[in-house]
Amino acid sequence: MVLEIYLDPCTINSRKVLAGLDLMNVDYNYHYINFFTGGQKDPEFVKNINPSATVPAAVDGNLHLTESNAILMYAADNAGSSAYPKDLKTRAAVNRWLLWEASVWFGTCYVYLVQNVVQELMGGKPDQSTLDAEEPKFKNLAGILDQQLGRTKYLVGNEVTIADIAVASPMHLWEASKLPLEQFPNLKRWISDIEILPAWKKTQGAVEKALLPNKKQSDQVRATFNYTQDLGDKLTEIYFYESPNAKNVHEPGDAAFEMPVHDGWSKAQEFSEDVHGFSIHDFASAYPAGKWEDDELVKEKFYPEVVEFLKKTVGAKRVLVFDHTIRTARNANKPLTDQKKTSQRAPVSLVHCDYTAESGPNRVRQLLPDEADDLLSRRVAFLNVWKPLNKVEENPLAMCDVQSSPDEDFFKLYLRYPDRTGENYVMRHNDAHKWYYFPDMEADKAILLKTFDSDEKRARFVGHSAFKDPTSPPTAATRESVEIRTIAFF
C-alpha cells in the first residue's frame, strides 16, 4: 500500500499524520496543499479529494479518508504496526484517547495556539479575556492527562502508539502557545519524550518555519551518520560486480550514530581547506541550467570554469579535472554499486573520504604516468568542488572538521572493480567529531573538500557525508548538485 496524502505540514492534524506515518514506516506519496492560501478549498480538490475542503486527506484506490485519526488507524492496520495494538483492551484504550483528542483536547489547545501564535503571525495581539476563560477547561483536561502519565510512560503503556502522536499534535508549539503546564509534571515529561522521537523531530521544522518565522533557529541539528565498524583483520569492501568473493564481506556504513551538526554560516569566512579540510566560496557559473546530464558539455564548458576557480582560490599552478558526478532527482534512488553512467549518482550517506595516503599518489600515476614522478616531487592536493544546482533543502552535505578527526579514526575501504581495486577511507565513530553544514545553500556557492594532500602539515583527509536534515520540510525540493574531482599541483 502506498497512500496518497494531501496536507500542509504546518497544521496540527497534517503534522499528526506525517509524524504518525513516519513513526510506523508507512510508504506514502505526498501532495502539498497550501492551507494559508486556501488550497484545500480549490474546486478540483473539493471535487476529487475531500468534499469537506479540509486537510489532511488520504486516498487509497477508491477509499477517501478525511479525518487525521482515521488515516492513522487505517495506515496502521495496513502496515500491521504495533503503534495501533491489536489486543482488544489496549486498542480500546488507544481509541479512547483518539476520540478524546478530537472531541475536547484539540479545541482547548487550539485556543492557546490561535491567541499566542497565530494572532502574532497575523500582526495582532492575544485576547487575554479569551485565554482566561479557557484556562479552567484546559487545566481540567491537562489534569486528566497528567494523572494517566503518572501511571504509564506513554498514554497506554510503555510503548509509543498513535494515541501519543494524536494527543501531542495539538501541543506541537506548546511553549510558543504558552500552554500552562507548570502544575503538570508528568505531562511535561511526556511531551519532552515525544519531542525526541525521530518522527516528531523530522516534522517540527516545517511547523516552526511557517508559524514561528521570527524564532531564532538553533545553530545545530542532530542527525544520523553512517560510520563503519573497524573489524581489525577483516577488510571492509564493496564489490561493483558479481563475484563469489563478494559473499560475506564486511560492507561499510554498519555503525549509525546520531551526532550534532553545526550551522557553518557564522564561521563561513574562517573555514580553510588546509586547516579544517573544507571551505566555502562564491562560485557563480555561466554553465547553462538544465544541461548537467550532458557529460561532454560539462567537460567542455564547466571544467574550464573549475580550473580557473581553483587556481584563483587555492593558488595552484596547474589543475587537472578528471571526473565529475551529477546528483539529480532522476538518480535519487540509484544504488551506489550501479556502474551504468557513473557520472549520474544519488547522494552518498556514508562517512568517507575519497582517497587514502596510497590511492592519492597512485591516481596521479594512473592519470599522468609520464609526469607523475616530477609532479609528486612537489605538493599535490586532491580537491573536490561540490556545488548545488538548486537551493539545498534536503540531504545537505556535512563535513567533519579535520581538527576533530585524528588519523586513527580513518581506515581503508577497498573498492573492488572487475579490472582493479581502489581505496577510500571510511571512519570509525568518535564522539569528539565536529560536523558542519551550510543549510539552505544556494547555487552560487561551492564547497571545497580536501580528499588528499601530500603536505602532512596541512589538513589531508576530510570525512564527509550527505545526511537527512530533520528540519527539512516534506515539501523540500530534491537536492541536485555537481561534484567535480580535481588534482591541484603547486
Phi, psi and omega in degrees: 000129171238110180286142168263117182244144184234118184191172170243116191297350181274345181279155184304306186286331175292316179298322177304312182296314180300312181296320180294316179296319179293322177302321184267002181056044179271133176285139177206155170256129189259131176238118183281127176240114185285107183294319186287338176261006176078027180300331180290347179260001178302133184306322180292321177295314180297319183289317191259338187241304187217103180296345177279353178058046179228163170236149007276168171215154179222146180230131173225097184065238180267006179265126176243125178243134187234013176236134188300316181292325177295323178297315180294320180297315181294314181297320181296317179294321179294324181274350185064036187280139176289351177289349172229082191303148181270340174303128191300318181291318179294319178296322178299321178294319176298314180299323179303315182286328176296317179291321180297316179299312184291327187273325185229321188289317179305311186297318183288322176293326183295327177301315180292321178298315182294313185289318188261348180240302186294319179302316178295319179301325182269006178088010181256193179230153179293148176267104185296328180295324177294318179295318179297321181291329183277336189303315179301318179296315181300313184293326176297314180290320177298326178295324176297314178297315183298320179297315179297317184284352170282343181260330185225154179294313175245183191295327181235025178145211185260006178238146179290138174232176178294342175296320179296317179296318182296314184286330178288331188300317177296345180261012195295346170235052190296326179288313178295328178285348180059045176295131183282086185258004187304325184273004190232074185297325180291324178293319179294320178298316182294314182294329175293323176295320179295321185293343179263000175293134179305320180296328179283315180298323181299330186259000183284325185300317181295325179295311183292322180297323182278320189255342179232060186297338182266359181290133175289117182284150178300150179275012176207158170235166173249132184214160181269131177243137181268092172279183182228137175289137174267109184264021175070246184288341181278122183290155172256125191217156167228131175261131180258019178204163179288127181203140175298337179290346182282349181289134175063023175283158175271110179268158185281170173083024185261016180224089182273130179226141174275130183226150171288141178237120188269140174292119185271357188297323182293341180245017189305322183282346183272334186293139179225134178295339180273347180247308184266344183093356179205162175204165181232142188216160168288136177203085176272122185258149175270001183295138184292129177297147178085001182246016188286344179271002175268093187303317183293323178292322176301314180295321183286318189258323186269323180307314179299325177298319181294319179301311181294321178300314182289322177301318181288321188280318184249355177077024179290145177281330182213143179227128175251120172266123187237356183191157174209157177227132176253128178244109183232173181302325182298331185255013188301329184252016182286127180297150180301325186272001179289118185262010176277127180047072189291350176282351180251115186222164170267160175303143183260114179262063179217130177289117187202170168225141193288341182223164176241177179299333179266320187287335176299299178302323179299324180293322176300317181293327178291318186277326185227065187300325184284337184251353193303312183300317180293314182296320183284354175282348177240180183292134177228136178225136173266125181232125172266133176256111183254121187225124177288150176262346174214174178299132183277108181249345178208160182050050178291167177267135177240146180238139178265115181309122182303329180296341181256001185232091181295161184306325184290350176279350180258141170212167194279141167249125181265125182258109186265114175249164181302327187247359183193169173236124177257173180225135165240170164259140162246175187229142169276153183289145175213125181300340182281349181301135179243116185258144178228151171212172182236088185299145177060032178299137183260169186288353179266014178241164175212144175256134172263131178243124177274114182251352171192144171214132179286342179275109185286354177273354179250166172301133187246320187224119179253122172288138181209162182192148165286155177212158178274112181283117182294346178267359179292129179288156177300339180275002185302137176290143177301132180297133173233133185206163173237137177236120182253128180259130186223162169238126178256129180250134185242000000 
